[in-house]
Amino acid sequence: MKGFIVNDTPEVRTQKIGASLLITIDRPKARNAVNAAVAAGLAAALDELEADPALRVGVLTGAEGTFSAGMDLKAALKGESPEIPGRGFGGLTQAEGTKPLIAAVEGWAMGGGFELALACDLIVAAEDAQFGLPEVKRGLIAAGGGVIRLPKRIPFHLAMEVLLLGEPLSGVEAGRLGIANRVVPAAEVTAIALQLAEQLAANAPLALAAVKKIVRAADGAPESEAFAAQTREMTAVVASDDVREGMAAFAERRSPVWQGK
C-alpha cells in the first residue's frame, strides 16, 4: 500500500494515502488493546487529521488482523488510564472531530474496541470479524459509549442482548443489523475502507463537517433545537466559497476543487 508515513510510534502509526490518513493501532502482541500510550497516540493522530487541510478523511484499523481487544486490563490494574480527559476512551469515543472517520475492522473489536468502531462514522467489517461488549462478564459496563450508542444503532432488544449477555456478533451479523456499512473478506477490509474514504474526500469538506455537527446536535434534542442547529450550520455553509465552487463546477461539467472555506 503506497503512502507517506507521517507518524511511526510503537503504539500508533499514521500514514497519508491521498487525502486519507490511515491510523493503525500497533500492539498486535496485546491484540491491539488500548493502554495509556495507545490513547495518547490515537488522540495525536486525530489532531494530525484535523490540523492538515490536505487530509479529508481518517481510516482507523489495527495491526496484523485485529482491530482492538479493548481496554488493556493488565495496564489498567497497574493504574494506567485508557482515557483522555474530554475525549473519552482511546482519545476517541467522546472526541468531536470535524472530519469523517471510518473503522476498518478485522478480527476482534471487543469491549472498547467495539466502542472505538461505534465512535466512527462508517464501519467496514471483515466477514469473520467479532464485535462484542463483554464488560458484564468482568463486572463492568461498556462505559466508552457502548451502552449509550448501541441501542441507537440497532433494535432495542437486540442491543440489550449484546449488552447483557456479553456475547459477540460476527461481521456478517453486524452487517445484517446495520452496524457495518460494508462486509467484505478480511483481505479487502482496509482497501475498501480507503475506497470509501476517497469517495468521501471528493465531497465538500465544510459540508461534511456540517453534517457531522448537525447529527451530533440533533441527537436526542427536540426538533426545534435540531433545526436551529441546522440553520446555524447551513448559514455558514451557504456563505462559503465552496458552495460557489460546487455550483460553478456543476454548471461547467467539471469536478469541483474544494478549498474548505
Secondary structure, 3 states (H helix, E strand, C coil): CCCEEEEECCCEEEEEECCEEEEEECCHHHCCCECHHHHHHHHHHHHHHHHCCCCCEEEEEEHHHCCECCECHHHHHCCCCCEECCCEECCCCCCCCCCCEEEEECCEEECHHHHHHHCCCEEEEECCCEEECHHHHHCCCCCCCHHHHHHHHCCHHHHHHHHHHCCCEEHHHHHHHCCCCEEECHHHHHHHHHHHHHHHHCCCHHHHHHHHHHHHHHCCCCHHHHHHHHHHHHHHHHCCHHHHHHHHHHHCCCCCCCCCC
